Amino acid sequence: MVQKSKRESKDKSQQKVAKIMKSATRIIFTIGALSFMSSFFSLSGAAVDRIVAIVNQEIITLSEVEKMINPLKAEIDQGNPLERRGRINELSRMALEKLIEEKLIDQEGKKAGIKVAAKEIEGTIEEIKRRNSASQEELERALARDGLTLETFKKEIEKKIIRSRVIQYAVKVEPNVGEKELRDFYLKSSDHYRTEESYRPSHILFKVPQKATPEEVREIRAKCQKVQAKIKAGEDFGEMALIYSEDTSSRDKGDLGFFKKGELLPAFEKEALGLKVGEVSGIVRTENGFHLIKLLDRRGGHPLPFEEVKEKIKQDYLEREFEKNLKQYLETLKAKSIIEIKL
């Protein structure tokens, strides 16, 4: 199947852990600052620690990078060893970049002498508990499962409040936006202001085992190419799915039914949404294997009138300006800092 994977083995208490942690970050930060939040998750098994960056004489360690990418472990583990290594390297670079930016913001907070009252930290914790209908005991169990004590969690909250305050002081956005700017933004981003779209793809899947060798992958792709050639020669896509597809949807001639954006694997969805109804894709690779996709139907996706979505347009415009100004602010901090990367 091509739906995003769900960890079926997670019990309700584990789901509550994730919910509590996500709630914590949502409460502490508002627009735009989300991109600079590190994860509260801990490593299941840390490697020997080493310094991976020095930012104005303050260090960032490998364990901090690993801690940030650890929640994506399930995604990293997909595919062959070469692909996994590539994903780890890419995610590590992204994580290090975030950690450097956080370190720079922390340093600005120290320079400004920003303090957070204990009452504010306690209030944030109470809000986290309230939003998740969690007792003090449930919160502490969730923290313990993530390798945190209540005290270390309070320190994390304090850090994040300080970061959000630094950003709030340093990054300004003009709240009054003219009609022309909003209309221009609407026209340039019109794809975002449409009725909800759903689409109905059909596919033929050739599974690639996680531990497949390069030779095995080539052989599987060759099988996919042969079926692709049959379809181009006039064979019925549904009949080919019935015969060759290794997905349970094969019994329905590959028909997966209707889905909304974001419900299927990104590579699969991108290709499917780029097709016209009745059109067949080229070969698409996902974590499940090789696919041939046919778009059977599409619903919705009609433009919404400007006046109907004006407030949403303004909100999106201000968020974009915030992100742009935040990026400029961080680039300014980097330019005047001494940063040595050792990763």
Buried (B, 14 or more C-beta within 10 A) or exposed (E): EBEEEEEEEEEEEEEBBBBBBBBBBBBBBEEBBEEBBBBBBBBEEEEEEEEBBBBEEEBBBBBBBBBBBBBBEEBBEBBBEEBBEEBBEEBBEEBBBBBBBBBBBBBBBEEEEBEBEEEEBEEBBEBBBEBBEBEEEBBBBBBEEBEBEEEEBBEBBBBBBBBBBBBEEBBEBEEEBEEEBBEEBBEEEEEEBEEEBBBBBBBBBBEBEEEBEEEEBEEBBEEBBEBBEBBEEEEEBBEBBBEBBBBEBBEBBBBBEBBEEEEBBEBBBEBBBEBEEEEBBEBBBBBBBBBBBBBBBBEEBEEBEBEEBBEEBBEBBBEBBBBEBBBEBBEEBBEEEEBEEEB
